Each structure stands twice: as structure tokens, then as C-alpha cells.
């Protein structure tokens, strides 16, 4: 029998209530890179279901190299639709200070 490797993620479970909330539009899986982040300790792997504002905050954390996002998905009525790197930031407008 072949052994299957299963990653243990902190944060929200795959069937978490957050996944099915009306305001939830995104799921991310990421690794924590720096200590002192609200997401955990360096090396922790985390899954979160987020609204658009939460997703933008996570992108800002990634820009500051606090986390490294590995997977993203759109959430539509609780369904997880994984995205490719080319389509990751398509529907969320990112604000930049010039």
C-alpha cells in the first residue's frame, strides 16, 4: 500500500464555516516567513478563507515578505476554484501609493 503525504495546515480547515460565508471570496494557503506576524510562527503553513479586504491585506503581507502565498482560489458559494499564477490577481483591484 502506498503512503499518501498529507500536509497539516494551521488556520481554517477545508470545511470551515468561513468558507461558506457570503462575504468569503478567496482562499489562500501560505507559509509564514517572519516572526511576529498575526498568522503564526516562521515555517507554519496556513490556510485562510477571506473576504476581498482580507485578501488584499495578505497580499500586502506578502509584499513585505512576511508570508509566501503558495495557492490561491476563488470561493463561489462555498466552491473552491483554484487559480493559476496568471489569473491570481485578476478581479481584485490593488491600491498603490504613488
C-alpha positions in Angstrom: 0.0 0.0 0.0 1.3 3.4 -1.0 1.5 6.1 1.8 0.0 9.4 1.0 1.7 12.6 2.3 -0.8 15.0 3.9 0.3 18.5 4.9 -1.0 19.7 8.2 -2.2 23.3 7.8 -3.0 25.7 10.6 -5.8 28.3 10.2 -9.1 27.3 8.7 -10.0 23.6 8.0 -11.1 22.7 4.5 -14.8 22.6 5.7 -14.5 25.7 8.0 -17.7 27.8 8.4 -15.7 30.8 7.0 -15.6 29.0 3.6 -19.4 29.2 3.3 -20.0 32.8 4.4 -21.5 35.2 1.8 -18.6 37.6 2.1 -15.9 35.0 1.5 -14.4 35.3 -1.9 -10.8 33.9 -1.6 -8.8 31.0 -0.1 -5.1 31.2 0.3 -2.5 28.7 1.5 0.8 30.2 2.6 4.0 29.8 4.6 4.8 32.2 7.4 8.3 33.7 6.8 8.8 36.2 9.6 8.2 36.1 13.4 5.6 38.5 14.9 3.1 38.1 12.1 -0.6 37.6 13.1 -0.7 34.4 11.2 1.8 32.3 13.1 5.5 31.4 13.5 8.1 31.1 10.7 7.7 27.8 8.9 4.0 27.4 9.7 1.8 26.5 6.8 -1.7 28.2 7.0 -5.0 28.1 5.1 -7.4 31.0 5.3 -10.8 31.8 3.8 -11.0 35.6 3.3 -13.1 38.4 2.0 -11.6 40.8 -0.6 -10.2 43.1 2.1 -8.6 40.2 3.9 -7.1 39.0 0.7 -5.6 42.5 0.0 -4.1 42.5 3.5 -2.5 39.1 2.8 -1.0 40.4 -0.5 0.5 43.3 1.4 2.0 40.9 3.9 3.5 39.0 1.0 5.0 42.2 -0.4 6.6 42.8 3.0 7.9 39.3 2.8 6.1 38.3 6.0 4.3 35.4 4.2 4.7 33.4 0.9 1.4 32.6 -0.8 1.6 29.1 -2.3 -2.0 28.6 -3.5 -5.0 30.8 -4.1 -8.5 30.0 -5.1 -11.8 31.9 -5.7 -14.6 30.9 -3.5 -18.1 30.9 -5.1 -21.0 29.7 -2.9 -18.5 27.5 -1.0 -16.9 26.0 -4.1 -13.2 26.2 -4.3 -11.9 27.2 -7.7 -8.1 27.0 -7.7 -6.3 29.7 -9.7 -3.1 29.6 -11.8 -0.4 32.2 -11.2 -1.5 34.2 -14.3 -5.1 34.6 -13.0 -4.3 35.2 -9.3 -4.9 38.9 -9.0 -7.4 39.4 -11.8 -10.6 40.5 -10.1 -9.2 42.3 -7.0 -8.1 45.9 -7.5 -4.9 46.6 -5.7 -4.4 50.1 -4.3 -0.9 51.5 -4.7 0.5 54.7 -3.2 2.4 56.8 -5.8 
